[in-house]
Amino acid sequence: MSIEIINNTICLTRQGETVKICACGHNCIRFQSSPNCKITDSDRTLMPQNAEARAYIDGANRRAVLETGDMRADTYESGFTIFYFKGREILKEKCELTFSCGIRNYRNIAGDLWKARVTFEAKPDEHFYGLGHGTEDCFDMKGCAIDLRHLNSKCTIPFVYSSLGYGFLWNVPSTGVCELAKNHTRWTSDCTKQVDYVVMGGNPREVCESLADLTGHAPMMPDWAMGFWQSRLRYETQEQVIAVAEKYKSLGIPLSVLVIDYFHWTEQGDWKFDPRYWPDPKGMCEKLHGMGVRAMVSVWPTVNEKSENYYEMLNKNMLIRTVSGSNRVFEFYGSQAEIDTTNPQTREFVWNKLKTNYLDNGIDCFWLDEAEPEVHPEHFDNLIFAAGRGDEVALLYPYYHSKTVYDGMKAEGKEDIITLARCAYLGSQKFGTLVWSGDIPSTFESLSAQIKSGLNMAMCGIVWWTTDVGGFYGGDPKTEYFRELVIRWFQYGVFCPVLRIHGNRNKAERTSGIPEPSGADNELWSFGNEAFEILRGLVLLRERLKPYIKKHMRLAFEKGTPIMRPMFFDFPEDESCYGLGDQYMFGDDILFAPITVEHQTRRTVYLPAGKWIRTSDRAVFEGGATVECHAEINDFIAFVRDGAEVIGAFSVDGLLT
């Protein structure tokens, strides 16, 4: 065993392992270890910051010490490491074997690739938040075992915030498992060259700022993106799109974005409009722009054998390959191959198609659907990317997918870049990525789960996040159940980073020659007169909230502070806030408590310290207590801090004005 200090970095070599510990930002310590006798020089998606650090060997205690800011790491001769923040122990490795052995575990897969895991001591009073979004319906992730992989409606961001006052970033883009168990905390990689993680100390606000500095800041959200987005599965022709925009304008309802979904194309992988149904996309976009509406178009990473681009991409290795079997890894109206976004040549090729066929025709922004990518079966070890084996690098795919569009738009001089994507990874936010939660059911149970998902995503550095208002599938606009659901979901959507309605409503109609049937109407007037008036009022409220939203989007840009965040973010000293997954802060001054149960009109709300004004009637409440609130279907439950100007955005006589 040897241990030395090089440029204030701890370098340790012991039998079967090399370890490197360094500062990578303010109050941030990075730990890397490998059984390959060397540390691979790769930051992946990180952007390490210069940070003052002091490293030294404490011979009396047989350890090496690294200090940066208020963070400290102690590493002993055995390789055993403990992390401290402000002198308090926050994270301690756990030995898997007796006699302080089994610090980290490696098992060779092939060559320099290993299955690896790191285990830490569990603390009974610790709570965890983050890990992206999924369908677990969990707010506090303590007690959960979470697969580290991307799927439709599951976006893995390998980061957690601990209630003990630190963040943990697992800088390994492989598939694996995170166990936040009662008996241990463990991170396992299915396939990697090395263990790589960062521990960052601080309260929630401080850690979010450190995370943004380390992985990238989101750009400033465009003003036009802060309003109401209309989408459905699906508009079949450009005439339908124009008619919908014109009706919103005639009704005096502000519309920010109108979304054109899939199968507007000729073949999957052509990335262009079918001229039979979209004969003049440039003229269509000009009409939309004349009404103040931006146009978004859905593009998929799938390419079928009939596409004009298939064989060129195949022969130039721009598609995901497989170890065994066909490279057509997704079945949707025939066998589809998937583009390899980790290949720079692929990104350049695809962007040129998007620019020529969409951007040059007036399209303003892109929707990266199916961006995990979705593959069946989910055998990531059977996939080969330019960046490595699938199980080694699979989590990187959506990061490079968003980068494709961002880099292309920037090269064209665009600044107001926002891209809707079904998946993301650490750092995706810096490419203007707006993540949505995928194809979720139209149920109240799903609505409840979305609230927790959005809050956990916020703690992962993903400051732009949204859902399909009303859920994606299973909703029947003719039923009272769905009409109540879409209102309650829309109320929640007003207090999300982006307000966007979408879904495949229960109805199947097929226009002659179009391969994919469309769902029922999904515009605000599609759910009956009562619902329409309520939804119209909510859109107008969102418009009145725009100055407040813009202020907080600037904070997201500058500091990495999410506008939608858990209660403990603003009240970290209040223990009650760490269990509240059904209410949250929307910016500094608005507390929102959504209703997520059918026929519910009453619920309790916890008000932290301070004075709070209820938006519905201006009643004033003293914080530090739980209150019971009432909201009929045409109202919602929200409070504003006493003295905050945003109270003026809320009407005291309902939301219909």
Secondary structure, DSSP 8 states (H G I E B T S, - for coil): -EEEEETTEEEEEETTEEEEEEEEETTEEEEEEETTSS-----TT--------EEEEEGGGTEEEEEETTEEEEEETTS-EEEEETTEEEEEB--SBTTTB-SEEEEEEETTEEEEEEEE---TT--EEES-B-SS--SS-TT-EEEES-BTTBB---EEEETTTEEEEE---S-EEEEE-SS-EEEEEEEESSEEEEEEES-HHHHHHHHHHHH-------GGGGSEEE--S---SHHHHHHHHHHHHHTT----EEEE-SS-BSSTTT-SB-TTT-S-HHHHHHHHHHTT-EEEEEE-SEEETTSTTHHHHHHTT-B-EESSS-S--EESSSEEEEB-TTSHHHHHHHHHHHHHHTGGGT--EEEETTTTT--SS--GGGEEETTEEHHHHGGGHHHHHHHHHHHHHHHTT--S--EEES---TTGGGGTEEEE--S-BSSHHHHHHHHHHHHHHHTTT---EE--BT-SBS--TTSHHHHHHHHHHHHHHHTSSSEEE--BEEEEE--TT-SS-EEE--SGGGG-HHHHHHHHHHHHHHHHTHHHHHHHHHHHHHH---SEE-HHHH-TT-GGGGG--S-EEETTTEEE----STT--EEEEEE-SSEEEETTT--EEESSEEEEEE--TT---EEEETT-GGGGGS-TT-S--
